Amino acid sequence: MIIAKRMIEEVEFKESKDIFDRKGAAVTIASSTLSMATGGNLMVQPDILSDNINVNDYDAVVFIGGFGVSESFNNYQAHELPSRHLIKIKF
């Protein structure tokens, strides 16, 4: 799951993570920083930097919304990541 460093959509994050957890999926949290990410009453510790994501290591890449996603508007790697995943699964 890829999150912004601030202003994460709390409900979207919690509900998405809960679904993965209930299904027994391993969830890795990525962000632009390894500092605590926040949104509403939510505080999340990222596991890896989003720039270090290797799509071959994951079955899915999920972007979590919120006002903080604006930090990725001009980030080429953030725009390229979904395309690389789609190529991987030959969608």
N, CA, C and O atoms as CSV, one atom per row, in Angstrom:
chain,resi,resn,atom,element,x,y,z
A,1,MET,N,N,0.843,-1.157,0.000
A,1,MET,CA,C,0.000,0.000,0.000
A,1,MET,C,C,0.893,1.227,0.000
A,1,MET,O,O,1.849,1.312,0.771
A,2,ILE,N,N,0.577,2.172,-0.866
A,2,ILE,CA,C,1.358,3.399,-0.966
A,2,ILE,C,C,0.536,4.536,-0.378
A,2,ILE,O,O,-0.610,4.765,-0.762
A,3,ILE,N,N,1.152,5.239,0.561
A,3,ILE,CA,C,0.462,6.327,1.240
A,3,ILE,C,C,1.273,7.614,1.148
A,3,ILE,O,O,2.485,7.586,0.930
A,4,ALA,N,N,0.591,8.733,1.315
A,4,ALA,CA,C,1.268,10.025,1.410
A,4,ALA,C,C,1.870,10.155,2.800
A,4,ALA,O,O,1.529,9.390,3.702
A,5,LYS,N,N,2.751,11.105,2.974
A,5,LYS,CA,C,3.367,11.290,4.294
A,5,LYS,C,C,2.451,12.046,5.250
A,5,LYS,O,O,2.673,12.038,6.461
A,6,ARG,N,N,1.429,12.695,4.713
A,6,ARG,CA,C,0.477,13.418,5.551
A,6,ARG,C,C,-0.874,13.461,4.848
A,6,ARG,O,O,-0.960,13.283,3.633
A,7,MET,N,N,-1.911,13.697,5.613
A,7,MET,CA,C,-3.278,13.810,5.100
A,7,MET,C,C,-3.743,12.560,4.344
A,7,MET,O,O,-4.360,12.657,3.283
A,8,ILE,N,N,-3.436,11.380,4.910
A,8,ILE,CA,C,-3.914,10.106,4.365
A,8,ILE,C,C,-5.416,10.032,4.610
A,8,ILE,O,O,-5.898,10.495,5.644
A,9,GLU,N,N,-6.150,9.463,3.681
A,9,GLU,CA,C,-7.577,9.222,3.888
A,9,GLU,C,C,-7.703,8.062,4.873
A,9,GLU,O,O,-7.475,6.905,4.521
A,10,GLU,N,N,-8.069,8.390,6.108
A,10,GLU,CA,C,-8.071,7.425,7.209
A,10,GLU,C,C,-8.971,6.218,6.959
A,10,GLU,O,O,-8.545,5.078,7.142
A,11,VAL,N,N,-10.202,6.461,6.546
A,11,VAL,CA,C,-11.150,5.356,6.335
A,11,VAL,C,C,-10.683,4.462,5.191
A,11,VAL,O,O,-10.748,3.238,5.300
A,12,GLU,N,N,-10.220,5.047,4.113
A,12,GLU,CA,C,-9.745,4.270,2.970
A,12,GLU,C,C,-8.568,3.380,3.370
A,12,GLU,O,O,-8.503,2.213,2.983
A,13,PHE,N,N,-7.647,3.937,4.141
A,13,PHE,CA,C,-6.501,3.142,4.583
A,13,PHE,C,C,-6.945,1.990,5.476
A,13,PHE,O,O,-6.596,0.835,5.230
A,14,LYS,N,N,-7.720,2.308,6.517
A,14,LYS,CA,C,-8.113,1.288,7.490
A,14,LYS,C,C,-8.930,0.171,6.853
A,14,LYS,O,O,-8.686,-1.005,7.122
A,15,GLU,N,N,-9.900,0.528,6.012
A,15,GLU,CA,C,-10.744,-0.493,5.395
A,15,GLU,C,C,-9.961,-1.357,4.413
A,15,GLU,O,O,-10.155,-2.572,4.368
A,16,SER,N,N,-9.088,-0.751,3.635
A,16,SER,CA,C,-8.270,-1.515,2.682
A,16,SER,C,C,-7.334,-2.456,3.424
A,16,SER,O,O,-7.237,-3.636,3.087
A,17,LYS,N,N,-6.649,-1.939,4.424
A,17,LYS,CA,C,-5.711,-2.778,5.185
A,17,LYS,C,C,-6.460,-3.905,5.892
A,17,LYS,O,O,-5.974,-5.034,5.942
A,18,ASP,N,N,-7.627,-3.610,6.433
A,18,ASP,CA,C,-8.414,-4.634,7.114
A,18,ASP,C,C,-8.780,-5.775,6.161
A,18,ASP,O,O,-8.722,-6.944,6.545
A,19,ILE,N,N,-9.150,-5.448,4.935
A,19,ILE,CA,C,-9.487,-6.482,3.941
A,19,ILE,C,C,-8.270,-7.375,3.684
A,19,ILE,O,O,-8.382,-8.601,3.694
A,20,PHE,N,N,-7.121,-6.763,3.457
A,20,PHE,CA,C,-5.904,-7.556,3.210
A,20,PHE,C,C,-5.547,-8.408,4.420
A,20,PHE,O,O,-5.179,-9.574,4.277
A,21,ASP,N,N,-5.655,-7.827,5.607
A,21,ASP,CA,C,-5.325,-8.577,6.828
A,21,ASP,C,C,-6.260,-9.769,7.014
A,21,ASP,O,O,-5.801,-10.860,7.352
A,22,ARG,N,N,-7.553,-9.579,6.801
A,22,ARG,CA,C,-8.517,-10.672,6.957
A,22,ARG,C,C,-8.264,-11.799,5.965
A,22,ARG,O,O,-8.545,-12.960,6.262
A,23,LYS,N,N,-7.736,-11.470,4.789
A,23,LYS,CA,C,-7.432,-12.479,3.773
A,23,LYS,C,C,-6.060,-13.101,3.963
A,23,LYS,O,O,-5.668,-13.988,3.204
A,24,GLY,N,N,-5.329,-12.644,4.968
A,24,GLY,CA,C,-4.018,-13.215,5.257
A,24,GLY,C,C,-2.902,-12.702,4.362
A,24,GLY,O,O,-1.840,-13.319,4.278
A,25,ALA,N,N,-3.129,-11.594,3.703
A,25,ALA,CA,C,-2.112,-11.028,2.811
A,25,ALA,C,C,-1.044,-10.296,3.616
A,25,ALA,O,O,-1.342,-9.633,4.609
A,26,ALA,N,N,0.185,-10.425,3.181
A,26,ALA,CA,C,1.270,-9.634,3.757
A,26,ALA,C,C,1.152,-8.227,3.190
A,26,ALA,O,O,1.059,-8.056,1.975
A,27,VAL,N,N,1.155,-7.237,4.042
A,27,VAL,CA,C,0.985,-5.851,3.601
A,27,VAL,C,C,2.253,-5.073,3.911
A,27,VAL,O,O,2.729,-5.063,5.047
A,28,THR,N,N,2.792,-4.423,2.892
A,28,THR,CA,C,3.942,-3.543,3.037
A,28,THR,C,C,3.449,-2.122,2.807
A,28,THR,O,O,2.764,-1.847,1.821
A,29,ILE,N,N,3.797,-1.225,3.716
A,29,ILE,CA,C,3.392,0.176,3.599
A,29,ILE,C,C,4.576,0.964,3.062
A,29,ILE,O,O,5.675,0.916,3.614
A,30,ALA,N,N,4.333,1.692,1.973
A,30,ALA,CA,C,5.379,2.509,1.356
A,30,ALA,C,C,4.955,3.974,1.371
A,30,ALA,O,O,3.772,4.294,1.254
A,31,SER,N,N,5.931,4.848,1.515
A,31,SER,CA,C,5.665,6.288,1.485
A,31,SER,C,C,6.927,6.994,1.001
A,31,SER,O,O,7.967,6.366,0.803
A,32,SER,N,N,6.823,8.294,0.815
A,32,SER,CA,C,7.969,9.071,0.334
A,32,SER,C,C,9.000,9.307,1.432
A,32,SER,O,O,10.099,9.791,1.160
A,33,THR,N,N,8.654,8.973,2.654
A,33,THR,CA,C,9.564,9.103,3.794
A,33,THR,C,C,9.319,7.948,4.759
A,33,THR,O,O,8.235,7.364,4.770
A,34,LEU,N,N,10.310,7.624,5.558
A,34,LEU,CA,C,10.133,6.572,6.560
A,34,LEU,C,C,9.640,7.139,7.891
A,34,LEU,O,O,9.483,6.403,8.865
A,35,SER,N,N,9.397,8.450,7.929
A,35,SER,CA,C,8.828,9.075,9.123
A,35,SER,C,C,7.367,8.686,9.244
A,35,SER,O,O,6.742,8.284,8.263
A,36,MET,N,N,6.826,8.804,10.441
A,36,MET,CA,C,5.430,8.484,10.710
A,36,MET,C,C,4.528,9.294,9.779
A,36,MET,O,O,4.640,10.517,9.696
A,37,ALA,N,N,3.631,8.592,9.079
A,37,ALA,CA,C,2.665,9.234,8.179
A,37,ALA,C,C,1.370,9.453,8.954
A,37,ALA,O,O,1.043,8.677,9.852
A,38,THR,N,N,0.634,10.505,8.609
A,38,THR,CA,C,-0.556,10.855,9.384
A,38,THR,C,C,-1.743,11.176,8.483
A,38,THR,O,O,-1.603,11.518,7.309
A,39,GLY,N,N,-2.913,11.050,9.092
A,39,GLY,CA,C,-4.162,11.426,8.435
A,39,GLY,C,C,-5.292,11.294,9.435
A,39,GLY,O,O,-5.550,10.199,9.934
A,40,GLY,N,N,-5.973,12.395,9.736
A,40,GLY,CA,C,-7.014,12.348,10.757
A,40,GLY,C,C,-6.409,11.900,12.071
A,40,GLY,O,O,-5.440,12.499,12.537
A,41,ASN,N,N,-6.957,10.866,12.675
A,41,ASN,CA,C,-6.417,10.294,13.916
A,41,ASN,C,C,-5.458,9.144,13.640
A,41,ASN,O,O,-5.040,8.445,14.564
A,42,LEU,N,N,-5.113,8.949,12.391
A,42,LEU,CA,C,-4.302,7.818,11.962
A,42,LEU,C,C,-2.820,8.168,11.983
A,42,LEU,O,O,-2.419,9.249,11.549
A,43,MET,N,N,-2.011,7.241,12.492
A,43,MET,CA,C,-0.556,7.349,12.416
A,43,MET,C,C,-0.052,6.007,11.902
A,43,MET,O,O,-0.365,4.959,12.467
A,44,VAL,N,N,0.740,6.046,10.815
A,44,VAL,CA,C,1.213,4.820,10.169
A,44,VAL,C,C,2.724,4.913,9.980
A,44,VAL,O,O,3.242,5.921,9.498
A,45,GLN,N,N,3.410,3.859,10.363
A,45,GLN,CA,C,4.855,3.778,10.157
A,45,GLN,C,C,5.126,3.059,8.839
A,45,GLN,O,O,4.883,1.857,8.743
A,46,PRO,N,N,5.625,3.765,7.817
A,46,PRO,CA,C,5.950,3.095,6.550
A,46,PRO,C,C,7.071,2.072,6.729
A,46,PRO,O,O,7.960,2.234,7.565
A,47,ASP,N,N,7.002,1.021,5.926
A,47,ASP,CA,C,8.017,-0.032,5.951
A,47,ASP,C,C,9.166,0.260,4.994
A,47,ASP,O,O,10.325,-0.032,5.287
A,48,ILE,N,N,8.826,0.840,3.849
A,48,ILE,CA,C,9.836,1.115,2.816
A,48,ILE,C,C,9.538,2.456,2.151
A,48,ILE,O,O,8.442,3.003,2.276
A,49,LEU,N,N,10.529,2.963,1.449
A,49,LEU,CA,C,10.332,4.177,0.645
A,49,LEU,C,C,9.638,3.805,-0.660
A,49,LEU,O,O,9.956,2.782,-1.266
A,50,SER,N,N,8.709,4.618,-1.082
A,50,SER,CA,C,7.986,4.323,-2.316
A,50,SER,C,C,8.920,4.293,-3.524
A,50,SER,O,O,8.639,3.603,-4.503
A,51,ASP,N,N,10.019,5.029,-3.466
A,51,ASP,CA,C,10.988,5.002,-4.576
A,51,ASP,C,C,11.711,3.651,-4.680
A,51,ASP,O,O,12.326,3.358,-5.705
A,52,ASN,N,N,11.640,2.836,-3.633
A,52,ASN,CA,C,12.341,1.548,-3.619
A,52,ASN,C,C,11.433,0.360,-3.928
A,52,ASN,O,O,11.847,-0.789,-3.769
A,53,ILE,N,N,10.214,0.617,-4.362
A,53,ILE,CA,C,9.281,-0.477,-4.648
A,53,ILE,C,C,9.717,-1.221,-5.905
A,53,ILE,O,O,9.987,-0.615,-6.942
A,54,ASN,N,N,9.779,-2.526,-5.796
A,54,ASN,CA,C,10.013,-3.392,-6.947
A,54,ASN,C,C,8.699,-4.147,-7.185
A,54,ASN,O,O,8.333,-5.004,-6.380
A,55,VAL,N,N,7.994,-3.847,-8.264
A,55,VAL,CA,C,6.675,-4.446,-8.488
A,55,VAL,C,C,6.725,-5.966,-8.566
A,55,VAL,O,O,5.710,-6.626,-8.343
A,56,ASN,N,N,7.871,-6.526,-8.873
A,56,ASN,CA,C,7.993,-7.981,-8.943
A,56,ASN,C,C,7.900,-8.645,-7.572
A,56,ASN,O,O,7.719,-9.859,-7.476
A,57,ASP,N,N,8.026,-7.844,-6.511
A,57,ASP,CA,C,7.946,-8.376,-5.154
A,57,ASP,C,C,6.517,-8.443,-4.620
A,57,ASP,O,O,6.295,-8.958,-3.524
A,58,TYR,N,N,5.539,-7.929,-5.381
A,58,TYR,CA,C,4.175,-7.786,-4.865
A,58,TYR,C,C,3.132,-8.307,-5.853
A,58,TYR,O,O,3.320,-8.259,-7.069
A,59,ASP,N,N,2.044,-8.796,-5.301
A,59,ASP,CA,C,0.909,-9.237,-6.119
A,59,ASP,C,C,-0.002,-8.085,-6.480
A,59,ASP,O,O,-0.735,-8.162,-7.466
A,60,ALA,N,N,0.031,-7.009,-5.693
A,60,ALA,CA,C,-0.826,-5.846,-5.940
A,60,ALA,C,C,-0.116,-4.593,-5.466
A,60,ALA,O,O,0.693,-4.632,-4.539
A,61,VAL,N,N,-0.428,-3.490,-6.111
A,61,VAL,CA,C,0.049,-2.176,-5.694
A,61,VAL,C,C,-1.199,-1.319,-5.507
A,61,VAL,O,O,-1.960,-1.101,-6.450
A,62,VAL,N,N,-1.400,-0.835,-4.280
A,62,VAL,CA,C,-2.609,-0.089,-3.939
A,62,VAL,C,C,-2.221,1.310,-3.484
A,62,VAL,O,O,-1.426,1.467,-2.556
A,63,PHE,N,N,-2.774,2.313,-4.126
A,63,PHE,CA,C,-2.563,3.700,-3.724
A,63,PHE,C,C,-3.717,4.121,-2.825
A,63,PHE,O,O,-4.881,3.947,-3.187
A,64,ILE,N,N,-3.405,4.671,-1.658
A,64,ILE,CA,C,-4.410,5.177,-0.741
A,64,ILE,C,C,-4.528,6.680,-0.957
A,64,ILE,O,O,-3.526,7.390,-1.049
A,65,GLY,N,N,-5.764,7.149,-1.036
A,65,GLY,CA,C,-6.020,8.556,-1.322
A,65,GLY,C,C,-5.909,9.465,-0.114
A,65,GLY,O,O,-5.405,9.088,0.944
A,66,GLY,N,N,-6.396,10.665,-0.314
A,66,GLY,CA,C,-6.349,11.722,0.691
A,66,GLY,C,C,-5.723,12.954,0.070
A,66,GLY,O,O,-5.122,12.886,-1.002
A,67,PHE,N,N,-5.868,14.087,0.753
A,67,PHE,CA,C,-5.322,15.335,0.222
A,67,PHE,C,C,-3.814,15.296,0.065
A,67,PHE,O,O,-3.258,16.037,-0.745
A,68,GLY,N,N,-3.146,14.444,0.826
A,68,GLY,CA,C,-1.691,14.353,0.759
A,68,GLY,C,C,-1.143,13.787,-0.537
A,68,GLY,O,O,0.050,13.919,-0.811
A,69,VAL,N,N,-1.999,13.153,-1.345
A,69,VAL,CA,C,-1.488,12.583,-2.599
A,69,VAL,C,C,-0.962,13.650,-3.542
A,69,VAL,O,O,-0.262,13.343,-4.508
A,70,SER,N,N,-1.299,14.905,-3.264
A,70,SER,CA,C,-0.788,15.982,-4.122
A,70,SER,C,C,0.735,16.009,-4.144
A,70,SER,O,O,1.324,16.564,-5.072
A,71,GLU,N,N,1.385,15.421,-3.140
A,71,GLU,CA,C,2.852,15.361,-3.136
A,71,GLU,C,C,3.377,14.526,-4.300
A,71,GLU,O,O,4.547,14.643,-4.665
A,72,SER,N,N,2.522,13.685,-4.886
A,72,SER,CA,C,2.941,12.806,-5.981
A,72,SER,C,C,2.583,13.343,-7.364
A,72,SER,O,O,2.911,12.719,-8.373
A,73,PHE,N,N,1.922,14.479,-7.420
A,73,PHE,CA,C,1.469,14.997,-8.713
A,73,PHE,C,C,2.610,15.168,-9.714
A,73,PHE,O,O,2.422,14.911,-10.903
A,74,ASN,N,N,3.764,15.589,-9.269
A,74,ASN,CA,C,4.898,15.808,-10.166
A,74,ASN,C,C,5.989,14.761,-9.999
A,74,ASN,O,O,7.132,14.986,-10.399
A,75,ASN,N,N,5.644,13.615,-9.409
A,75,ASN,CA,C,6.611,12.549,-9.172
A,75,ASN,C,C,6.481,11.502,-10.283
A,75,ASN,O,O,5.517,10.736,-10.322
A,76,TYR,N,N,7.450,11.484,-11.166
A,76,TYR,CA,C,7.431,10.563,-12.314
A,76,TYR,C,C,7.320,9.111,-11.868
A,76,TYR,O,O,6.571,8.334,-12.460
A,77,GLN,N,N,8.066,8.741,-10.824
A,77,GLN,CA,C,8.049,7.345,-10.379
A,77,GLN,C,C,6.671,6.930,-9.872
A,77,GLN,O,O,6.253,5.790,-10.075
A,78,ALA,N,N,5.968,7.844,-9.218
A,78,ALA,CA,C,4.621,7.528,-8.730
A,78,ALA,C,C,3.664,7.285,-9.897
A,78,ALA,O,O,2.758,6.458,-9.792
A,79,HIS,N,N,3.857,7.992,-10.994
A,79,HIS,CA,C,3.006,7.807,-12.175
A,79,HIS,C,C,3.377,6.540,-12.944
A,79,HIS,O,O,2.514,5.903,-13.547
A,80,GLU,N,N,4.642,6.181,-12.921
A,80,GLU,CA,C,5.128,5.028,-13.668
A,80,GLU,C,C,4.808,3.702,-12.974
A,80,GLU,O,O,4.644,2.679,-13.639
A,81,LEU,N,N,4.721,3.715,-11.664
A,81,LEU,CA,C,4.546,2.486,-10.894
A,81,LEU,C,C,3.328,1.665,-11.304
A,81,LEU,O,O,3.474,0.458,-11.499
A,82,PRO,N,N,2.145,2.238,-11.446
A,82,PRO,CA,C,0.999,1.418,-11.877
A,82,PRO,C,C,1.215,0.792,-13.252
A,82,PRO,O,O,0.807,-0.346,-13.487
A,83,SER,N,N,1.844,1.517,-14.145
A,83,SER,CA,C,2.108,0.979,-15.488
A,83,SER,C,C,3.034,-0.224,-15.420
A,83,SER,O,O,2.827,-1.212,-16.125
A,84,ARG,N,N,4.052,-0.144,-14.578
A,84,ARG,CA,C,4.978,-1.274,-14.437
A,84,ARG,C,C,4.264,-2.487,-13.872
A,84,ARG,O,O,4.551,-3.617,-14.270
A,85,HIS,N,N,3.340,-2.268,-12.949
A,85,HIS,CA,C,2.592,-3.396,-12.382
A,85,HIS,C,C,1.663,-4.011,-13.424
A,85,HIS,O,O,1.536,-5.233,-13.495
A,86,LEU,N,N,1.020,-3.184,-14.224
A,86,LEU,CA,C,0.132,-3.700,-15.262
A,86,LEU,C,C,0.905,-4.519,-16.300
A,86,LEU,O,O,0.424,-5.547,-16.778
A,87,ILE,N,N,2.088,-4.058,-16.634
A,87,ILE,CA,C,2.919,-4.807,-17.571
A,87,ILE,C,C,3.291,-6.160,-16.958
A,87,ILE,O,O,3.323,-7.176,-17.653
A,88,LYS,N,N,3.572,-6.163,-15.649
A,88,LYS,CA,C,3.941,-7.399,-14.947
A,88,LYS,C,C,2.821,-8.436,-15.054
A,88,LYS,O,O,3.087,-9.611,-15.304
A,89,ILE,N,N,1.578,-8.009,-14.869
A,89,ILE,CA,C,0.472,-8.973,-14.883
A,89,ILE,C,C,-0.131,-9.131,-16.284
A,89,ILE,O,O,-1.076,-9.895,-16.482
A,90,LYS,N,N,0.432,-8.393,-17.254
A,90,LYS,CA,C,-0.013,-8.466,-18.651
A,90,LYS,C,C,-1.511,-8.235,-18.764
A,90,LYS,O,O,-2.245,-9.003,-19.385
A,91,PHE,N,N,-1.932,-7.146,-18.138
A,91,PHE,CA,C,-3.347,-6.768,-18.099
A,91,PHE,C,C,-3.759,-6.112,-19.387
A,91,PHE,O,O,-4.918,-5.725,-19.540
